Amino acid sequence: MARDGEEAIVKYREAFGSDDPYVLAIMDLTIPGGMGGKEAIRLLSDIDPKITAIVSSGYSNDPVMADYQKFGFSGILAKPYSVNEMGGIIRGVLSGKKHDA
């Protein structure tokens, strides 16, 4: 867990160089008072060009949600979502399928 994109970058960088790197990041598009997913994914992609990340937001009309792959994400979770929807997206993304909900 990270409060915002800046903290996520620090944690991801530490884990990336370890024996236990992250296999998936789920990032909120908008973080009040902090760095959101759109900015963070660019910096995380510099650390790991093969990052697997899902963007989540309640703003379904945001361009990132409409064209998430263009922004470096592997899938989307539109809020609100259920645990089952989340699990399906995660399974789909980790299996390499284009997936959104």
C-alpha positions in Angstrom: 0.0 0.0 0.0 1.1 3.5 -0.8 -0.5 6.8 0.0 0.3 8.4 -3.4 2.4 7.9 -6.5 5.5 9.2 -4.9 5.4 6.6 -2.2 4.5 3.9 -4.7 7.6 4.8 -6.8 9.9 4.5 -3.7 8.4 1.1 -2.8 8.4 -0.2 -6.3 12.0 0.8 -6.8 13.1 -0.9 -3.6 11.2 -4.1 -4.5 12.3 -4.1 -8.1 15.9 -4.6 -7.1 15.1 -7.3 -4.6 14.4 -11.0 -4.7 10.7 -10.3 -4.2 9.6 -7.7 -6.8 6.0 -6.6 -7.4 4.1 -8.5 -10.1 1.3 -6.0 -10.3 0.4 -2.4 -9.3 -3.1 -1.1 -8.9 -3.1 2.7 -9.1 -5.8 5.3 -8.5 -5.9 7.8 -11.3 -6.5 10.8 -8.9 -5.0 11.3 -5.5 -6.1 14.5 -3.8 -3.0 16.4 -2.7 -0.6 13.8 -4.2 0.7 12.2 -7.3 -1.9 10.1 -9.1 -1.5 7.1 -11.4 -1.1 9.0 -14.7 2.1 10.7 -13.5 3.3 7.7 -11.5 3.1 5.2 -14.3 5.5 7.3 -16.4 8.1 7.2 -13.7 7.5 3.6 -12.8 7.9 2.7 -16.5 11.4 4.2 -16.4 12.2 1.9 -13.5 10.5 -1.2 -15.1 9.6 -0.9 -18.8 7.6 -4.2 -18.4 5.5 -3.0 -15.4 2.1 -4.5 -15.2 -0.3 -1.9 -13.8 -4.0 -1.4 -13.5 -5.5 2.0 -13.3 -8.6 2.6 -11.2 -11.0 5.6 -11.1 -14.5 6.8 -10.7 -13.9 9.2 -13.6 -14.9 7.0 -16.5 -14.8 9.9 -19.0 -11.1 10.6 -18.3 -8.9 10.0 -21.4 -6.6 7.6 -19.4 -9.6 5.3 -18.6 -10.7 5.4 -22.3 -7.2 4.6 -23.7 -5.4 3.1 -20.8 -2.8 1.1 -22.8 -1.6 4.3 -24.5 -0.7 5.6 -21.0 1.2 2.5 -20.0 -1.5 0.5 -18.1 -2.4 -3.1 -18.7 -6.0 -2.9 -17.5 -8.7 -0.7 -15.8 -11.0 -1.0 -12.9 -13.8 1.6 -13.0 -15.2 2.5 -9.6 -17.3 1.2 -8.0 -16.3 -2.4 -8.5 -16.8 -5.7 -6.6 -14.1 -8.0 -5.3 -15.1 -10.5 -8.0 -14.6 -7.8 -10.7 -11.3 -6.9 -9.3 -10.2 -10.6 -9.2 -11.3 -11.0 -12.8 -9.3 -8.0 -14.0 -6.2 -9.1 -12.0 -6.4 -12.7 -13.4 -6.9 -11.4 -16.9 -4.0 -8.9 -16.8 -1.6 -11.4 -15.2 -2.5 -13.9 -17.9 -1.6 -11.4 -20.5 -5.1 -10.7 -21.8 -6.4 -7.2 -22.5 -8.9 -6.7 -19.7 -11.1 -3.9 -18.4 -14.2 -3.5 -16.2 
